[in-house]
Amino acid sequence: MVNATPSRESGKEFNFTPRDFERVRVLIYQRAGISLSDSKQEMVYSRLARRLRATGINSFAEYLDELERGNDTEEWVAFTNALTTNLTSFFREEHHFPLLADFASKLKEPITVWCSASSTGEEPYSIAITLCEAYGKMNPPVKIIATDIDTNVLRTAADGVYSMERLDKMAPDRVKKFFLRGKGSNDGQVRVRPELRQMIEFKQLNLLADSWPVTGGFDVIFCRNVMIYFDKPTQKKILQRFAPLLKPHGLLFVGHSENFSYLTDIFQLRGKTVYEVSR
């Protein structure tokens, strides 16, 4: 339980009471399915304090009142963006990509992939690079839909511009083949080659929304390190919606800390953090 005694901590710009935190917790769960633990209070304060400054509102209670009135769609987006964690990197959880390449090489038809939590784009571009290499060409028969709830990171992803430091762990020949180095004022940056960007369609999508702007028929769905923020009923609801969107042979890739063995009626484990629809 959260401590019920309101207090202003020394050095805090805004008073942030346990009731405020509870209200945030309810709102972000309703809006995005994110389940915040008590340990996230400092994170919530830090991120939402920026919204109070940006809006000129002087208290969390007033800010949350404004949200609940529901008149400011843009601020709801900003609220959700602020509380969404976007930790990602190129070829994160690297063991998945050889599996993806092997899977694609055995298909006799174009492949369609949904990356359902694309963040700033490193994951869908890693998928695109993997499939270019699997097919041995820069314009493979591949379509990637990349979605995220956070509109800010989607803009970064669509631009495809990164600092060279983000590519430190990538083989130099991959960097040379799939990225363009910036010059002059853009020195120290790279941009994903246009051939890769053309393979990917970026869209805003909330996994808790009543309808999704995707139609299914996917060979692969990536949903990695997202479900850890949801409780089990929410996980089950999303997985039930994923299953009919996959082709009969389709694969679901999840994060290393995610385990859905309690939902064998929906998905069954095929490999290390790789699932297929239960038959």
Secondary structure as UniProt FT lines:
FT   TURN            10..11
FT   HELIX           18..32
FT   HELIX           38..40
FT   HELIX           41..55
FT   HELIX           60..69
FT   HELIX           73..82
FT   TURN            90..91
FT   TURN            94..95
FT   HELIX           96..105
FT   STRAND          111..115
FT   TURN            119..121
FT   HELIX           122..135
FT   STRAND          142..148
FT   HELIX           151..159
FT   STRAND          161..163
FT   HELIX           164..167
FT   TURN            168..169
FT   HELIX           172..178
FT   STRAND          179..181
FT   HELIX           184..186
FT   TURN            187..188
FT   STRAND          189..192
FT   HELIX           194..197
FT   TURN            198..199
FT   STRAND          200..204
FT   TURN            207..208
FT   STRAND          218..223
FT   HELIX           227..229
FT   HELIX           232..242
FT   HELIX           243..245
FT   STRAND          246..254
FT   TURN            256..257
FT   HELIX           261..263
FT   TURN            264..266
FT   STRAND          267..271
FT   TURN            272..273
FT   STRAND          274..277
//
